[in-house]
Every structure is written in C-alpha cells, then in structure tokens.
C-alpha cells in the first residue's frame, strides 16, 4: 500500500509539472515591478540583480527597451534573451 501511495504521489507531481510548464509565463513590467516580483519571475535574476534593476531604473528613468537591461551590472545579453518573452515595458 505504501509503495502504491508513493507511486501515485510521483505520478501526480509529474503530471502537475507538465500542466504548469504548458502555461505561458506572465509578463513582468520591468519599469514597475518590485524586487520580489523581478526575482521570482525572471530566470537567472535573484534579489541582488533585481535590486540592481530597480537602482538603474531609479537613476536613469524607465527602461525604453528590453535590451537596455544589459546596461545593468550583472545582466548580459544571454539573460535578456532567456527572459525576453517574460518582460514588458508597459
């Protein structure tokens, strides 16, 4: 019985991850999002990079393009490319 429950739980977890993976990511407005939202919504962005994004935004004004993110220390073209579909400016 215990093996059956473990198998069933594994099956449910595998199925739920497939369902979640099918959903498109919600876009994140990099001009208004807070640290927690940036850190949890963007791949490869933790708290320190999220803080750097906000500091850049506060010093230079709102981002005019997604590619402008590469001007933020610690953010390169590959990170922008990974997140392009997740980022919005409006």
Secondary structure, 3 states (H helix, E strand, C coil): CHHHHHHHHHHHHHHHHHHHHHCCCCCEECCCCCHHHHHHHCCCCCHHHHHHHHHHHHHHCCCCCHHHHHHCCCCCHHHHHHHHHHEECC
